[in-house]
Amino acid sequence: MPLRWVLRLAVALAIASWSPVAAAEIVWRGGFEPGDLSEWNEFTGPVDERVTIVDDPVRDGMYAARVEIRPGDLGNGGLNRVEIGHHPPGVGFEGSERFYAWSMLIPQDVTVGAGWHLVTYWEAEVLYTNAMSFRLYADNLFNFATFVGGEQVHWSTTFEQGTWHDFVLHVVWSPDPSTGLVELWYDDELAVPATNVATMHTGGDGIARPNFLHQGVLRWEQIAETEVVYFDGTVEATALADVMGGPGGTTGTDGGATESSGGAADDTGGGETTTGSGTTSGGGIDEGALESGTTGATTTTTRGSDGSTGSDDAGVNAGDEGCGCTTSRPVAGLAFAVLVLVARTRRRG
């Protein structure tokens, strides 16, 4: 067969096999590449006024999110918080293995208030109890802890301002401490070796609850400073190769569109929700337990990728609807060789 026909066949196979996502193991992206917050499906606090999509500084792709928080920025439970979140489908969560990657920057000229901050954390659906957190304190003390079965601080460092920091978190989600696992890379260095620990809370009914992700700032209400944090490149995958470019080499995420994929709600319950403005009412927070990892029952407003909103009260998980999950199709043989020419890029700020 003439070479030109071989090339034409390769192109035809590539087009026929094309999916928006080149990597087959990417589950969800929250890297702001659509230029908005449509990849996320929960909004807590005055997000519309305080979260801005920017093109500088950027760690990955074209856009990042600037999160600003001021005294008086109140979210659920009357707490000082500005957060975006992602509720994954609950089906198949227990026992799943995930790799989460993201980048975070605190500008050099930002004064970090003397008190606790939760900047990235996972919380149990319905129970609204923290499963694991990345926390910032006075003097830029930064740590990673899990809370199922009691608080365990696995790692701490001093968070350097004025530069991007990269995180890759490996989790096996399980309420069984012999099955659950965490492993952490920080700035391309292994910070927490693979460690068995319970990673899911179990309700009074004996059922383990899936966890959903928060990013932004939830902080001690007495902090008086206005603070700014940037996030970029958040991604969830099922393989380390999709979030690391090899030993010690973080690559970030691909571009590409996402497709909505609904997930089943766990329970239903009462409470009041106001949609449209991104604010909600109802639900209570156990403020005294926040620093040790418990947030209590909350009401949140969720938004699907189409901009629709839904409530997530203590017992309502409408946030599963319209979660920005990606899908992909296998690409075989010569077609894959053509597709692989579309390379990942990472822009280091």
N, C-alpha and C positions, 0 to 999 in steps of 0.2 A: 504494500500500500504506500503511495507517495507520502512524503513527510507532511505536505500541506494538508492532506486528508486526516492524518494522525492528529495534527494540531487542531483542526476543525472539530474532530470527534472529542478531543479533550475539552475544548471550550463548551461544546454542547452538553457534555456530561456535567461539567461544572455548573452551568446555568440550571440544568435540570435538578441538580442536587443541592442548589444554594439554599442556605438558611441564614437568617439575620445574624446568627452567632457562630463564629468560627470554631470556638472551643466547645466541645460537646458536653462538658461537665459543669458549665456555669449554670447556677440555679437562679440567681437574681442579681441585678446590678442596681446600685444606688449612687452612682458616680456623677449625677447631675448633667450628663451629656445631652439630654433633651433641652437643656437650658431652663429647666423649671424643676418643680418638686413632684412631678407626676410619677416617678418611680417609687415614691414613698406613700404609705396609706394610713399614717397617723400623724396628727399635728396637735401639740400640747403647748398652751400658752400663746402669747401674741406672735405667732409665727409669721403672719402676713406683714407685720411691721418690723420684725427683727431678723428674719432669715433672707439673705440676698444671694442670688446666683451671680458670681463674678468670673471674669476671665483673667484676673490677676490679683493675688498670687494663685497659681494653679500647680498641682502636683502631677495630675494625670489627665490626659485628654485636653479638652478646651475649657472646661468649667469646674468651679469648686463652689462650696457653700460657705458664706460668711454668717456666723451666728453671733448676734449681739444680745447681751442680757443686762438689764438695768434693775436697780431696786424698784420694786413695785410691779415688775413684770410677773403677773400671777397666772398660774395654770391650775390644773385640777388640785383640789384640796386646799386652795389658797396658798400654794407653794410657789417660790421664786424659781420659775423654770421656763425655758424656751427649747422645745425638743421636737424632732421629727422621728418617726418610727416606722418599722416594717413588721407586719404580722404575716408570717408564712402560713401556708396551708397546714392544718393540724394533722391530717391523715399521713401516717408514715413518719411522723417526727421522731417518736421514741425509737431509739436504736440507730438513728441515722448518723452518719459521719459527715461533718462539715468543716470547711476551711473558709474563714472570714478574713478579708484584708481591707484595710483602709489607711488613710494618712491624716495627720492632724498637725496643725500649726497654731501657736499662740504668738502673735506679733511681739516684737521686742519691747515696744512702748506700752504694752498692756500691763497694768498693775493687777496681779492676781490677789484677790481678797483672802484674808486670813480666816479660812474656814473650809469645810468640805465641799467638793463638787463631784457630781457624777457626770462623766462626759461620754461614756459609751457603756451600755449595760443591757443585760437580758433579763426579762421579767416573765414570770409564769402567767399564762392566760387564766382568767377567772380569779385566781388566788391573788394576783398582783403582788407577788413576793419576789424580791430580787434573787436571781440564781447566780449571776456573776457580774462583776463591775470593774471598770477602770475608773479610778478616783484620783482627784487632784486636791492637794491640801496647801496650807501656807508654806512658804519657802519652796514652792514648786515640788514638794514631795509627791510622787506619783506611784500608784500601786495597782496591782491586779489581784482580785480576791474572788473566791467562790463562797456561797452561803448555804448550800443545801446540807443539812445536818450540822450546821455551825459554820462560823466564819473561818476561812483559811486564806491567809495572805500568801500568795505564791511567789510574788516578785515585787520589788520596789526599786525606784531610781529617782534621780533628780531630773525633772523635765526641763530641757533647755529651750528657752524661748528664741524666736527669731529664725527658726529653721523647721522644715518639715520633718516629721517622724513617721516611720512606716511600721504598721502592725500586721502580723499574720497570726491568727488564732485558730488552732486546730481543736475541734470539740467532737467527742462522741456523746450524744445526748441520751442520758439514762439516769433513772433514779437509783440505780444500783452502783455503789461506790467501787465495786470490782469491775464494772463494765464501763461506766462513764470515764471520760478522759479529757484533759486539757493539755495543750502544748502551745508555747508562744515564741514567736520570733519578733524582735524589736530592732529596727534599723538593720535588718539582714543578719542579726546575730541571734542565736538560740538563747532566749532568756529563761524559759521554763521548759525543762525536758518533759517528755510525755509522762503525765502523772495521773494515776487513777483517782477519781473523785466523783461523787454523785453530782449530776448536773441538771436534774429535773426535780422539782417539788411534786409531792403527791398529795392530792386532796383527801378530805375525810372519807370520800367514797373509794379510796384506794387507787384511783386513776391518776397516772402521771400527767401533768399539764405541759403542753408545748410552751416554749419561750418565744417572746418577740423582742425585737431589737429597738433600743432607743439611741439616738445620737443628738448631741446638743449640750445644754447645760441645765442641770438641776442642782441647786446649791443651797447652802445654809442661808436662811432668810435674813440674817443680820449683816450679811456682807453688803457694804455700802458702795463698792466700786462698780463702774460700768466695765464689763469685760467682753472681749471678742475672741472667738475661736473659729478656725477654718477647718473644714472637713473635705476630703476628696477621695475618689476612687473606691468607695465602699462596694464590696462584691462578696457574694456567697457562692461557694463552689463545692464540689464533691471530691476534688483531687488537688493535691498540693501543687502539681504542675501548672494548674490554672491560675495560681496566685503567686507563684515563685518561678523565677526564670532559671532555676537550678540552684545548687548549694550556695547560699549566701547572696542570691541575686533576685530581689523583688522586681517583678515586671509590671505590676498594675493590671488594669483590665482592658479588654477590647472595647471598641465602640460598638454600636449596633442597636437596633430597636429591640424593644421587649414586647412580649405578648401577655395579655392578662390571662390569669388562670385562677379560677375561684377555688376557695377552700371551704370546707364545712365549718359552720359555727359550732362551738362546744356546748353552749347553754344559752338560755334567754333569761332576761330579768327586767326589773323596772328601772326607773331613773329618768331624768329629763335631759334632753340633748338639744342644743341649739345649733343648727347647721347653717352654712353659708359664711359666717364670719370666722369660723374655726374655733369658736369658744364653746364651752360646755358647762353644764351645771350638774350637781349631784355627785355622790361618791365622797368618801372620806379617806384621809391619809394618816397613817400612824407616823407622825413626824419624828417622834423619839426613836423610831427604829430605822430611819432612813440611812443613817451613817453606817449601821451594821448590815444594811442590805435589804430591808423590808420597806416596801412603799405602800402597802395596804390597798384597799379597794379604791379604784378611780373610775371616772368617766372621761372618755376621750372622744374627740371627733376624728373620724377616719375618712380618707379620700382615696378613691380608686384612681387608676391611671387615666380614666376618662373624666376626672374632675368631680365625680359624684361623691357624696358624703354618706356616712353611716355611723351609728353610735356603737360604742364599746363600753358598756357600763359593767358593774360588778356582776358578771353573768351574761354579757352580750358581746359577741365577737363578730360583729358585722364587718370588721376590718379585713376578714378573710376575703371578702368580695373584691374582685378587681386588683388583687395583689400583683405586682409587676414581675411575674415569673417568666423566665425565658424558656423557649423551646428550641430544639435543634434536630437536624436529621443527619444520619451518618453519611459521610462522603467517602467513596471508595476509590481505590486504584488511581488511575491517571487524573481523574477529576480532582482528587485531593491534592495532587502535586500542583495543579493550577491554583487552587484556593489558598494554598499555604503561602503564595506570593503576597497575600494581603497580610502584612506584618503588623505586630503590635508596636505601639509607640508609647513612650513615657516621657513626659516633659518635666524635668526636675526644676523646681522653683528655688 
